[in-house]
Amino acid sequence: MSGSDETWVSATFDGTFGFFERRRRSRRWLHGQAAFNLLSWLLGIPGALWTTFRLDQRLLETVTTLPGGIRAAIDIYLFLLGFVVFRAMFYGLRWMFPLVELEGARSRAARRAVGGVISALLVALLYDVLKVLVL
């Protein structure tokens, strides 16, 4: 900040800084590059592979005479599409949980709905993984 009166500049800076400090949330980790990389490796890629596996099973049930090359191309496309969906969900989480939050900026109902969808997907993924490992 700059101004002709040093006292005004200092008071304005302190007031603005205090405003953002009072509204700062403990979600800084979600907005860092390391969080995206870590979640991509731990959830995004396995989730995209799981989605591709599940959809490939459905594809084999409906179309049995599909050539191997076409099926492989479809699987690659499904994997990339699944990863794009993960990225959209991750950036949606960043939008739902900002670093600095104004009063009434996001509703609890929207956060619960997004949390419910993500939880359901994670439970389904975990169930399939455990089913394969245990049986």
URZI-V824859 format. One record per helix or strand of 3 or more residues. SS is the DSSP state (a for helix, b for strand). FROM is the first residue (numbers start at 1). LEN is the number of residues. If there is no record, write none. Layout:
ss;from;len
SS;FROM;LEN
SS;FROM;LEN
This chain:
ss;from;len
a;6;18
a;28;4
a;33;30
a;68;29
a;108;27
